[in-house]
Amino acid sequence: MSRQVKERLKKEVAAMKNQFPGFRPGLVVLQVSLDLLLIILAHIINLVVIASLNENPAVHGLIVQLPLDSINPINTEKVTNAVAPEKDVDGLTSINAGKLSRGDLGDCFIPCTPNGCMELISQTGGVMGKNAVVIGRSKIVGAPMHDLLLWNHATVTTCHSKTLDLAEQVGRADILVVGAGRAEMVKGEWVKKGAVVIDCGINHIPDSSKASGKRVVGDVHYPSAIERAGYITPVPGGVGPMTVAMLMKNTVESAKRFLQTYTPGKWNIEYTKKKPQEPQPSDAEISCSCQSKPIGELAREVGLFSEEVEPYGRSRAKIRLDALKRMEKQPDGKYVVVTGITSTPLGEGKHTTALGLAQALGAHLNINTFACVQEPSPGSFFGARGIAVGGGYSQIIPLEEVCLRTSCKGQIVLCVYTHVFVQFAFGMISHVYILQALFDLLVPLRKGQRFVSPAQLNRLKKLGIEKSDPLTGTEIRRFVQLDIDPDTATLFISMVGCAVQDSGSLENEIMAILSLSSSEEEMQQRLAKIVVATNKSGDPVTTEDLDVSGPLAMLLKDALKPVLMQTVEGTPVFLHTSPLADIAQGSPSVLADKLALKMVGSKGFVVTESGHRADIGLEKFFNIKCRYSGLRPDVVVIVATVRTLKMHGGAPPVRIYRHLFIMHSLEPIERGCCHLKRQVENAQAFDLPVIVAVNKFSCDTDTELELVCGQARQAGAFDAVQCTNWSEGGAGALALAEAVQRAAKLPGQFRFLYDTQIPAADKLRTVAQKMYGAKDIELSPKSIEKLVLYTKQGFGNLPVCIAKTHLSLSIDPMLKGVPTNFMLPITDIKANVGAGFLCCLTESVSFILLYL
């Protein structure tokens, strides 16, 4: 009988696999055992494990093996009820038991042993109208067996070991099911002639003829009962195999129910499509009017497990890096990067367009889509350009909670200050007793042995010292004295009054490291490489030399986790890190992008952004971020506006708080489109399809917008579309989303702008000429000296990060359009070794002109 069931189940599973290739029903057995050797392919019971398995789409059946074998008492009811009812293939949860008792047999899982018994009984002629007796009242056999027989129209009597007239009750039974747990308690002479006897008992009695000294018997005396029963199950070999077969049947049924609502790779997410109001409210009013769904619910909808989510209130959560490890073998989705042209001081809606595109792909085209954006900096919060997390009906909500910044940066800087000061101050003192005291402080004795940290071992190795204890006086001096050249310190230390000043570069580099790291291990390795000074021999002094890279990593451990939020329409967003776009790569974190790409699946999209414009931010995104992350974008979206192109064409500058151009002339636009063409060419230099998104303002005319789109296509863009996502949300970016879909199907040919192995000056020249249109670069004596030093120190093969104004292709923010025949002066160079690039400073200064 069990063999027939198994053959039927094999056919059902084969049919599921034909419909969904690669799919298979999954069953997990949870066991608690005192003998750890017995825990094979089993999980130690705890509610966290059960919660994780409840959420795992690859698990369709989940059973808890009873009894729970443990020295300490375990609440069995609590453990069994922790299993999700839809995965409770053993039918032991209160919900399934309640449905069974009410007769909802088609909407619950029936416990496997009673279900197997019913399968056997059904082969003997049916149940309807017959007298049935059940001996036993356990939740596993007796109670559910009573309900099953009752709802299959038998007249049922439940008995137990304390029933006074047990033999008389058994004698009236057409169907007898015994599960009392007492060896051979039912005698053969009690059984009605021709009755169906189902023996569920498993008992051990002494038997000297067996090697073990024991024999397995049931609750019915089989030798005598077989003489009277019409049908009887043996023990062992009767109900047991049917129980296993029913467990498989329930698991397959659970998998079939799952597939009824399952689409491979598709999230089960509900979006909120907002109806725009007229006149349009402010960003804050729109945010307040939108009720965001609980962040835990959003996390479940996009495939995250509860143990991977750390909520910060109702609307935000940090995502543990375990989620990325769990999904590491899943295919990535399509990778779209949004950038812009050189804008007015007011900005042109790059963030808004990126979020609108994500909403269009997700809420309107029903494609798994994630947006990844930077955390807003304080300047963005209070500047004229808004909060830098979108606007209108394409923004992150709730507005007042968009920034979840780490508070450890000040502590990090102070920690480095302290170490640098101690090393510098005491390193200048050469008295042997003071040096020994400092060595004892740095490398303490514990139980007669020196405790040497891994960072200190690396420092000893760097110094060519092969031992850690005992050290000679000379070796102690070399270890303790960093011999810092104060003129080279990232942290300037004045011995007069012990004043400490910071140029800000350390904090910026730490944020860049946070953004570029793909794991905690990589972050710690990068932090250990931060150069804080150069010693008098010309060698770099790093945070590892100061033995602070470990504490830095501990302080930043939580900051490394991406923050999950949502847009107005419920599209998921990762809001993570804020490296500056001039002196760093200026883009969302690598971890946010990598996790999002895994979560959306092979048919999904991740919309990320680059800082500033195509000539600055996109170049750094590709040559720095993509180089280290290994990610390769599929499509580039360049955001442009009519008002910006008018500015590049010679129109009066846009004044803050005066958003509209009164002049509707096509000539400035035609002249300004030379700048758009240049930025399209900049993006095409990386061999990717480019789409121009023309962000529409209320003052723009259809003729102006069509002119810009036509000029963009002539410049070589794959397509150019108008966007109204600020006023219409995702619906206003549908044309852009459809263009992105088409472009993403093109074969990828991504390439970097330069090889990092060429000299640093050549890398600078390549960027200046190919991205900015400069004639050449001019290296100051100081920058030449720095390049020589960094090349000597082994940093010459790092990518370059040019810090220049974002308001012009040139170094002069007042020069618009496409400046030519200008030189790019490099005044200074800083080695951000931890972040992995050379930061090259120019004469230009970024600023916003205020016209009142």
N, C-alpha and C positions, 0 to 999 in steps of 0.2 A: 504493500500500500504506500509506504513512504517513498519507495522507488518511483511509483507512478507520479506522485506529487512533485518529486524532484525533476522528473523528465518534463512535466508540464511547465515548471518554473524556468528550466533552461530555455525552452522555446520563447517564453515571455521576455527573458533577458536578451536573447538574440534579437528579438523584434525591436527592443529599445535601442540596442547597439546599432542596428541598421538605420534607425531614424536619427540617432544622435551618436555618431562615431566617437569612440573613445570613452563613452559614458558606461559606468557600471554601478550597480547598487553597492552601497558601503555599509557595513555593520561593524560596530565597535563594542567589545565586551569589557566592562569595567569590573575589576576584582580587587578586593582587599584580602591579603594573605599574610599570615605570620611568617610563612616560609618564603623568603624573597626569591628562592630558586624556582618557585612555582609561578611567579609573575612573568609569564612569557606572553608577549603580544598583548599585554594587559596594562591598564593605567591605574596608578594608585588613586583611590577614591578621594576626591574633594570637590566641593561645589564649583571651584574655579575651572577645573578640568571639564566638568559636566557642562558648564556654561559655554566653554569654548567649543565643545563638540556639538552642542545645540545649534550654534551659529555656523558650523562648518558645512557648506553645501555639498561636500563630498561624502558626508555621513548621513545615511537615511535611516539607519536603525541603531538604537543605543540601549543596551541592557546592562543592568547592575546585577552581578552574580550574588545571590543570597544563599546562606546568611553571610553577613559581613563579618569576616574572621578578624577580630581585633581584640587586643588586651583591654583597651579603653572602650567604654560604651559608645556606640554610634547610633544616632537617630535614624533608623532605617526609613521611616516615613518621610523624613526631610530629604534624605538622599534620593529615594525613588521619585518623589514629587519634583525634584530639581530637573528631571529629564523632561524635555519638551514633549507634550502629548502627541504631536505629529510624528515624533521619532521613537515613541515608547512602544516598540514592537513586542515587548513582553506584556503589555497591557496592565501594568501595575500602578500607574499614577491614579490619583483620586479622580481626575477628570475622565479617564477612560473607564474606570470602574463605575463611576456614576452614570455614564452614558449606557454602559452595558446593563446596569440595574434598571434603567428606564426603558430599555428595549431599543435603543438607537444603535442597532448592530451594524448598520452601514456607515456610521460616522465615528467609529472607534476601533481601536485595536483590541482583539480578544486575546487573553492570556494563552500562551502557546500550548500548554498541556491540556486545558479544557477544550481548546480548539481542535487539537489532535484527537481527543476522545470523541468529539462530535463527528469528525471525519470518519472515524472507524465505525461509529454507531450508524452513520448514514448508509453504510454499505450492507447493513443487516436488515434493511426493510423500513427504515424511517422511525420517527419519534412520535408523530402526531397521535394524541389520544391515549398514549401508553402510560402506565404507572412507572415512575422513575424514583429511585431512592439513591440519594447521595450521602455517603458516610464521610464526614469531614467538613470543616467549615473554614478552612484557611483561605486567605486572600489569593493564594496562588492556584488552588485547585477547587476546593469545596464550594466557596461562595460564588465564583464565576460559573462553575459547572451547574449550580442550581439555576442561575439566571439564564444560561444558554438553553437548558432543557425547557424551562418555563416559557421563554419566548419562542421556542420551537413547538409549543402547544402540547407538551407533556404535562401530566399531573405529578408534581414533584414533592417529595418529602426529604427533608434534610435531617440526617441523624449524626450521632457522634458516639464516642466511646462511653458516654454516660447515659445514653438512651436505654431505658429500662427494658423495653420490649424489642430489642434490636433484632433478634432472630425472627420475630413475627413480622417486623417491617420488611426485612430482607426477603422473606418468603412471599410477599405480595408484589415484589418488583419485577416488571418486565425488563427494565433496564437498571442495572446496578453499577454505580461508579464508586469505587472505594479509594480514599486518600487520607486515611487516619494516621498513618505512620506507626502502626503496630503490627508486628510480624504475625501473619496467618491468623488474624483475629476472626475473620469470617470463615465459618466452617462450610464444607461442601453440602451437608445436609440442610443448611439454611436456604440454599439457593433454589429458586423456583425452576421447575423443569422447563428447559428451552430458553431460559433468560439470557440476555446479553450482559456479560460481566466484563467490566473494564477495571483492571487493577493498576492503580497509580502508585502503589507503595514500593519503596526501596528500603529493605531491611537486611541486616546481617545477623545470621545465627551460627552458632558453633557447628563445625563439620570437620571431623578429624580426617576425612578422606581427601580434603583439599589441602594444597600446599600452604595456603595462608591460614588454615585452621578455621575458615569461615566460609559461609555460603550465602548468596544473595537470594532473598525470597520477597514476595509481595505481601500485601495485607490480606490476601485471600489464600486459603489452603488449596493450592492448585491441584494436587493429585485427586482430592475428593470432589472439588468443584467441577472439574472437567467432565466428570461422569454425569452431571446434571445440566450444565449450561449448554445453551445452543451455540453460543460464541463466547470465547474467553481469551483475554490477552495474557501471554506468558510474561514472567519476570525473571531475568531481563529479556529485552528484545521485543517488547510489545509497545507500550506507550512511549518509551524513550525515543526511538527513531522518529515517531510521529511528532513528538515535541520539537525535535530539531527541524523536521520538515516544515512545521508551521512557523517556526522562527524565520526560516528562509522565505516562506510565503509572505509573512507580514513585512519583511524587509523589502521584498520586491514590490509589494503593494504600496509601501511608503515611497519607494522610488518612482513608481508610476504616478502617484499623486503629485510628487515634486515636479515631474516632467510636464504635468498639465499646465502649470504656470511658469515653466522654465523656458527661457530662450538663451541658448549658449552665449555666454559672455555679456548678457544684458543685465543691467542693474534693475532691481525692483524698486524704483524710486518714483515718488510723486512730486511733481513740480507745481509751483504756484504762479499762474500767469496773471499778472497785474493788469487791470484796465486803467490806462493813463487818464489822469484828470486834466481838465482844462478850466482855467489857466493852470499850468503845471506848478505844483507846490515846490517848496525848497527841498534840497537834498535831505535836510534834517527831518522835515515834515513827512517826506516819503518814507524814510527809515522808521520813524515812529509809527506810521500807519501799517507797516508790514509786520506780521506775526511770524517770526522765524520758528521753524520746527525744532524740537529739542535736539541738541547736538548728538546725543546718543542714538536717536532714531535715524538721523542723517548718516551717521557712521555705519549703522547696520545696513542701510539701503545701498551703500556703495561698497559693501563687502568687507568691512572691518569687523573684527571680533571685539567684544566688550573689554577683554583683557588688554587689548592694544590701544585703548582709548583712555586718556586721562582728562576728564572734564574740568574746565575752569568756569564754573557757573553753568547757565543754561545754554549759552550760545557759542561757546568756544571749547576747544579741546586740543590738547597736545597728543600727537600720535607716536606711539612707541616704535622704535626702529625694528622691533621684532616683526612688525608687519611686512617690512621690506624683505627680511630674510625668508619669511614664509612664502612670499610671492616671487622669489628670485628666478624661478624657472618658468614663470609665465611670460608670454610674449609682450613686447611693448606696443603701445598705441602710436598714433601719428603725433608728431611733435611740431607745433606751430609757434613761431616766435613773432611777437608784435613789436614794431619799432616805429619811428616817425621821421619826418623831415625836420630840419632846423626850424624851431618854432618861434613864436612871439613869447615874450615873458609870461604871458598868461597860460601857455600850454595849449595843446590842440586836442585833448581828449584821448590820449593814447591808452590810459588805464580804463577809461569808460568803454572804448572800442574793444579792448581785450575782453572785458567782462561781458559786454553785449554779444560778442562773437561766441563766447562760451555758453551764454544763455540760449542763443539761437540754435547752436548745435545740440544742446542738451534738452531744454524744455520744449523746443519747437520741432526739431528734426529727430528727437528721441534717440540720440546717440550718446553713449557714455562719454561725458566730457568733464574735465577738471580745468579750473583756472588756477594758475600759480602767479602770485604777485608779491612784491616786496612789502614789508612793513613800512608804513609812512614814517618819515623822519620828522622831528619837531618842526623843522622849517616848512615841511609840507602842510602840517596842521594849521599853521597860522599865516601862511602866505596867501597871496591873491589867487593862487592856482587851485585852491581847495584842499581836500584831505588826501589826495593821491591814492584813493582806493575806489575810483569810479565816481559816478554822479548820476543824478536823475533816476531813471528806472534801470540803470545798469551800475549798481553799486553793491558793496558788501554791507550786510546788516548784522547786528545793530551797529549803527554808526559810532556810538559812544564806546564800543568795545573792540574796535578794530585793531588796537595796538596792544599786544601782549609782549612787552619787551623784557629782556632779562635785566635784572638789577645788579648783576655781578660785575659789570664792566668796571665800575669804579673800584670795586674790591680788587679786581685783577690788576689794574694800574697801580693801586696803592701797594699791592703785594710785590710787584716788580720794582716799584720805587724803593721799597724797604730793602729788598735784596741787593739792588744795585748800590744803594747807599752804604750798606754794611760791607759789601765786598770792596767797594771803592775806598771807603774810609779806612777800614782796617787793613786793606791790602797794601796801603802805603807804609804801614808800620812793620818794620823788619825784625823787631825784637823776638828772639826765639821763643820766649815764654808766651808772648801774646799770640804768635803764630800757632803754637801747640794748643793753646786754649781754644782758639778759633777752630782748629782742626777737630778737637774733641767735641766741640759744639756741633759742627757740621757732620762728623762721622762718629757718633757716640758709641761708647763701649756698652755692650749688653751681655751680661753673664761672661765677661772676660773676652768677648769677641767684638770686633768692629762691625757695625751694621752699615753696609754700603748699599746705597740705592742704585737701581739700574742706571739712572742718569749719571751718578758719580762714577760708576764703572766705565761708562762711555767717555767721561772726561779723562779718567786715568788712561784709558786706551788712546785717546787723542794726544795726550802728553807723552805717550810712549812708555808709560809705567805699567809693568806687567803684573804687579802685585797690589793688594789693597792694604796689607798690614803685615809686618811693620814697615813704615816708610822712613827714609832718611830725612834729616833736617832739610836738605835741598829739595827733596821730593815733596815734603810738606809745604815748603814755601811756594813751589811751583803750582801745587794743587790749590792752595788758599789764595794766593795773589793772582787775580785776574789781569792785573797790569793794564787796566782800562785807559785808553787815550780819551780824556774828557772831551776833546774836540769832535770826537766821532760818535758820542753817545746819543742814542735816540732819546733817552731821558737825560736832560741837561742837569747836572748836579753842581751846585755852588757850595763849596766848603764854608764860605762865609755865611754864617747864620743857618747853615744846613738847608738852604732853599732848594726846592725841586720844581722844575718846570717841564711841561710835556708839550711837544709840538702837535700832538694829536695823531701822529702817524701810527703809534702803537695800537691805540684803540681801533683805528680804521683797519689795520692789518688783522686784528683779532676778528673783527666782523667779516672781513673777506675770507679768512680761514674758516669761520663758521659756515659761510655760504658755499665754499668749495669742497667741503669735506663730505665724503660718502659714508663714513662710519665713525664711531668713537675712536677706533684705533688710528684711522687716518688723521682725525682731528688732533689727537695727541702727538702724532709724528710731526704734523705741521707746526703745532705750537712749540715743539722742541726746537724747531729750526729758526724761530724768530731771532733776528740779529738785533741786539740792543746796543752794541758798540763794537769797536775794533780795538784790539790790544796794541801795544807799542811795537809789536813785531809785525803788525799788519794782518793778523788772523782775526776772524770774526768771533765775538763773544755772544753766545746764544742764551736763550732762556733755559736750555738744558744745562749749560755751564752754571747757571744760577740755581739749578735744581728746583725750578718752579713750574716746569711744564706739566708735571703731574697734578699739582693743585689747580693750575689753570684749567686742565681738562675736567677735573671734578666740578669746578664752578660752572663750566659751560655744558655739562652733561645734559641737563634738562633743556637748555637753550637750543640744543641741536635737534630737538624734536619739532617737526613742522606743526603749525597751528591750523586746525580745521575750522572753517567758518562757511558761510553760504551767501549767495547773492539774493537780491530782491525776489527772484523767481525760483529760488531753492537750488540753484546749481552749486555744487561743492567747490570750495576754494581753499587752497593752501596759502596762508599768509606767513611768509617766513624770511627773515633776515633783511637787512637794509644796508648793504655795502654801498658806499658812495660811487656814483657813476663817473666821477672825474678821476679820482685817485685810486679807484678799485674797479671791479668788473661791473658793478651796478646792476645786479639782476637777482631774481629769487634764488633760493638755495638749490644746490644740486640734489640734495635729499628730497626736497619737495617735488622736483620734476621727476626724479627716478621713481618715487613711490606712486605718484599720480599716473605715470606711464604704465606701471604694472597694473594699477587698479582699473584703468579704463579698458584694458584688454586690447587685442590686436585690431579691432574695428573702431576703437574709441579715439578721442582726441584730447590732447593736453595743450592748452593755450597759455603760454608763458610770455614774459616780456623782457626786453632789454632796456637798460637805462639810457636816457637821452635819445640820441638819434642814430640813423644808420651809419654815419661816418664815425661816431664815437662809441656809443653803447653797443650797437650790433657788432662792430669789429671786435670789441672786447669780449662780448658774449661768445663769439665764435672762437677767437684765437686764445682765449684764456679759459672760459667756463667749459666750452665743448671739448677743448683739448684735454682737460683734466677729468671731466666726467665721462668721456667716451660716448656721449649722446650726440646724435646727428639729426638736426632738424629736417623736416620735410617741406615746409612752406614758410616764407617770410611775408608778413603783412606790414606794409608801410602806411601809417596814418598821415593824411594830409588834409588841409583845410583851405578854403578859398581865401580867407583873410591872411593866412600865412603867405600864400603865393603872391597876393597883392603886395605884401610887405617886401618880398624878395624882388618884386617887379618895380619897386621904386615908389609905392604908395606911402602916405604918411604912416609913421609907426603907430601900432596899437597902443592905446593908453589904458592903463589899469582902470577898471570900473567903467570903461567905455567900450563895450564889447562889439559894437556894430560899426561897419563901414557904411557910410551914407553913399559914397561914390560907387556906382555900378558901371564900371568901365571894364571892358575885356582886355584892354591893352596891358595894364599892369599884371594881369593873370598870365597872359601869353608870355610876357617877359620873365615873370617869376617861375614859369614852368621849367626853365633851364635848371633851376635848383632841384626840382622834383626829378628831372631826368638824371641828374648827377647822383642823387640818393638811390634811385632805382639801379643805376650802374654799380654803385657801391655794394648793394645787396647781391647783385648778380655776379659780383666778383667771386662769390663763394659757390657758384654753380647751383643755385636753388631757384625754384619758381617764385616770382615776386607778385603779390597782389596789392594794389593800392586801394585803401579804404578812405574815401573822401567823407570826412565827418561833417555832416550838414548842420549849419547854423540857421536860425530863423531868418536872418537877413540875406541869405544866399538865394540867388535866382536859379531857376532850372537851366538857363543858358550858361551861366557861370559854372555850374556843377558838371554839365555835359562837356564843356570845354576842358575842364581839368581831367575828367575821365578819358576823353579822347587823347589828350596830350600824354597821359600816363601809358596808354596802350601803345602809342607811337614810340614812347621811350623804351619799349621792350617789356612792359609788365605783362604777366600772364593774363590779368584781367584788372579792371578798375570798376568799383561799385560805389554807390552812395550809401551812407549809413545814417540812420536816425535813432540809434539805440539809446541816446540820452533821453529822448522824449517818448520812445515807444518800447524800450526794453529789448528783449531778444527778437521780437518781431521786426524791429528796425534794422537788424543785422542779418536777416535771412539770406539776402542776396550775397553778402560777404561769406556766410557759412557755406552756401552752395558752391561758390567759387573756390573756397578752401578745400572742400571735398574733391572737386575735380582736380585741383593742382596736386593734392596729396597722392593721387594715383600715378603721377609721373615717376619714372625711375630716378632714384636719388644719385647725385653725382657730387656730393658735398666735398669741398677741399678747403684747406687752410690757406691763408693769405701768404704765409711765409714758413720756412723751415726754421725751427728754433736753433739749429746747429750753426746757422750763419752768424757772423759777428753782430753784436747788439746794435752798432751804428747802422748796419745794413737793414736790420729789422725796423728801426726807427724810420729810415729813409723810405722803405717800402710802404709803411703805413701812411707817412706824410704825403707821399706822391700819389698813391693809388686811392686813398680814402679822402684826403683833404684837397688834393690837387696842388700841393706845394711844389715849388721849383726844387727845393732841396732843404736839408736841415742845417742848422748852425749849432755846433756843440761849444758851450762855454768852456774855459779852462777847467773850471770846477767839475763839470760833467765829464770831460775827458779824463780827468784824474780819477773820478769815481769809476768810470768804465774800466780803466786799467786795473784798479783795485779789485773790482768785482770779478773781472776775468781771472785775475790771479787767485782769488778765493774760490773759483769754480762756479760762479753764478752767471757767467756770460751766456749760457744756453737757455736762460729763462725767457719766456715771452715778455713783451714790453707793454706797458700801460701808460699812455700819454695823457697827462692832465692838461687840458686846455678848455677854453670857453666852449660852451655848448650852443652859443647864440650865433655862431658863424662857422663856416668851413675853415676860415682863417683864424689867426690869433686875435684879430680885432673884432669884438662883438658888434661893431657898427657896420661892418662890411657884410652885405647880404648878397643873395644870388649865388654866383659861382666865382669867387675871387681867383685870380690867377697870378702867376709870376711872383709869388711871395715866398719868403723863407720862413721855416719853422725853427725858432730859436729854442734850444734845450738848455735851460739854465742850471738844473740840478737833477741828480738821479738818486733815488733811494732804493735799496735792495729789500723788498718785502719777500724774504726767502721762505718764510712760513706759508704765506699766501701763494708764492710761486711765480712772482713776476717782478720786473724792474719798473718802478714808478718814476716816470720821466716828467719833470715839471717844465712848463713853458712860461713865457713872460705874460701870457694873457691872464686876465682876471674875470671870473664870471660874476656878473651883477645884473640887477634889474633896475631899469630907469623908471622912476615914478613920475608920471605926468598928472598933475592935479588940476 
